Amino acid sequence: VMNVITIEDYKSTYWPKLDSAIDQLLTQSPGDYIPISYEQIYSCVYKCVCQQHSEQMYSDLIKKITNHLERVSKELQASPPDLYIERFNIALGQYMGALQSIVPLFIYMNKFYIETKLNRDLKDDLIKLFTEHVAEKHIYNLMPLLLEAQSTPFQITPSTMANIVKGLYTLRPEWVQMAPALFSKFIPNILPPAVESELQEYAAQDQKLQRELMQNGFTR
């Protein structure tokens, strides 16, 4: 028989444990070893779900991650243009890496609350948070810089460019329309087959987009 977990117990004992584990996962660098007990966190989540604290836990988790992402977004806003792409890439990679640990830890909450009561999925919800609180706020600064970097050899590494473009496509496929030629370099079959006679036209469209972005105040 499981001991009863009151809402006070949840707030004073259980959530603080989860809170600090999530903190560590969100801020670790790739390859870091984190001294948290996955088993302990997993069991913490399990007990809270069994004791009907799923709704509170889900709400706390979303609030926690939203606050983290708003800080990430502010830090990016303060980045100079020459570091902006690299920092966006790090933020995206770090967050997606953190989700690979966070989502499995909350598997019980996902199964018995999010999927059954909300008809959603935790991973989708958390990816959506990054889209809304980071990517959407930065896409119009990022895109001109990516287009410029693409036309300047060695400005950023091909792997950084590939990570960001694939990442943006995962977050919101319709962003392809902002720079079809750029996305098509990293994502197969998103453009109709190119006809040689239209290559000039593609280049002209690319330049036109760059001009439009600049006219809309997206400075280089």
N, C-alpha and C positions, 0 to 999 in steps of 0.2 A: 504494500500500500504506500502510495506516494504522499509525502507530507503536503499539506495544503500550502500553496504559495499565494499569499494575499497580494493585493496591488502594491501595498507598502513594501513587502518583501521584494517584489519584482523591481520596484523603483530603487530600493536601497542596496540590493544585493545582486540581482540577476542582470538587470540592464547595464549597470556600471561595468561588469565583466565583459559583456558583449561590446559595449561602447569602446572600451580600451583596445579590444582585439581588432575591431573595425578600423579604429584609428591607425593602428600599426600596419594593417593590410593596405590601407589607402595611401600611406606615405612611404612604404618601402620602395627601395630601388629594385629593379629586376635582379634576381639572383641573390638577394638578401636572405639570410636565414632569420626567421622571426621566432623569438622564444615564447610562442603561445601554445597552449595545449589545445589542439583541434578537438580532441576527444571531450575535453571539459566544456568547450564552447558548444559543441554539437549536443551534448547532454543537457546543457543549460537551455538551449533552444527547445529541445524535445520536451523538457519538463514544463516550460512556459506554455507551449502549445497544448499539452495535455490539461493544463490548468486554466485554459480559456483566456490566455493573455496574448493571443495571436494578433488581434486587432491593434492593441497598444504597441506591441513589438514592431509590427509592420510600420505603424505611424512613426515610431521613434527612429526606425532604420531609415525611412525616406527622409525625415527631417535632418538626421545626422549627415547623410550623404549629400543632400541638397546644400547644406551649409558648407560642407567641404568643397563642393564644386563651385559655389559662388566665390570662395576664396581663390580657387585655382583660376577662375575667370578674371578676377581683379589683378592677380599677379601677371597674367598674360597681357592684360591691357597695359600694364606698366612696362612691358618688354620693348626694347628698341627693335626697329624693323630687322636689323641684321641677325637678331637672335630669336625672332618671333616664330619662324617656321620650326626651328629646332625645339623650342620650348613647347610649342603646340604638340609636336610629335612625342615629346617626353610625357606630357600630361595625358595624352590619349593612350599611349602604351602603358603607362603606370596604372591608369584607371581600368583598362581592359584586363590587365594582369591581375589587379586586385579582385575583379569580379570572378575570376577563376577560382579564388578561394572563398569569397564571401557567399556566392550563390550556393555551393554545396553545404556550407555551414548552416544555411537556413532552409535546407531541403524539406524539413518537416513543416515549417510554416508555409512554404510554397505549396506543398502537396495538400495540406489540410485547411488552408485558409485562402491563399491567393488564387490557386487554381479552382477550388470548389466554390468559394463564396464570391470571388471577384471576377472569375472567368478570365484570369490573366496569368502572366508568368513573371516570376521575379526578375529573371535576367532581362527580359524585354523592358520591364519597368525601369530597371537601373540603367540600361543603355539609353532609354528615352530621357532620363534625367541629364545625362551627359550632353545629349543633343540639345535639350532646351536651355540648360544653364551654361554650357560652354560653347559648343559648336555653332549654334545659331547666332550667338552674340559675336562670333569671330569670323564667320565665313566670308563676310564682305571685306575684311582686312586681309584675310589669309589668301583668298583666291588670286588677287592681283600679284601678291608676292610669289605665289606658286608659279603663276604664268611667267613672271619675270625670271624666276630662278630656272625655269625650264628652258628659257632661251639663253641663259648664261651658263656655259659649261662650268662644272666643278663648284658652283655656288653652294649647292647642298648635295649630299650623297644620294645616289639613285635609290638606296634602300629607304632613306627618310622620305623621299618623294613617294615611293611605292606604298609605304606604311600609311601616310596621310591620305593619299588618294583612295586607297582601298578602304581605309577607315571611314572617310566621309561617305563613300558609297554605301557602306554597311549602315551608317547612321540614317542617311536619307538619300535613297537612290535618285530622286528627282534633281539633286544638285548637279548631276551629270550635265543638265541643260546649261549650266553656267559656263562650262568649259568642256564641251564634248571631246575635242581633240586631245586634251590633257588626260581625261578619264580613260579614253580608249587605248592609251598607251599601256595602261596597267590592268584594265578589265576587259576580257575578251568579249567580242560580239555585242558591244553596246551601240556601235554605229553600223549603219548599212555599209555593205562592202564599198571600199573607196574605188572610185574610177580615176584613172590617171589624169584625165582631162579636168577633174574637179579639184586637184590638189591645190592649185592656185587659189581656188575659191575657199577651201578650208583655211589656208593661211590668212586670207583676207578676213574671214569671219573671226579668226583668233585675234587679229589686230583690232578689228572693230569692237570686240568684247573688251579688250584692254582699254581702248579709248572711252567706251561707255562707262566702264568702271571708274576711270579717272574723272570723267565729267561729273559723275555722281559723288565726287568728293573722296573717292578711295585713292588717296595719294600714294605714290610709290614709296 
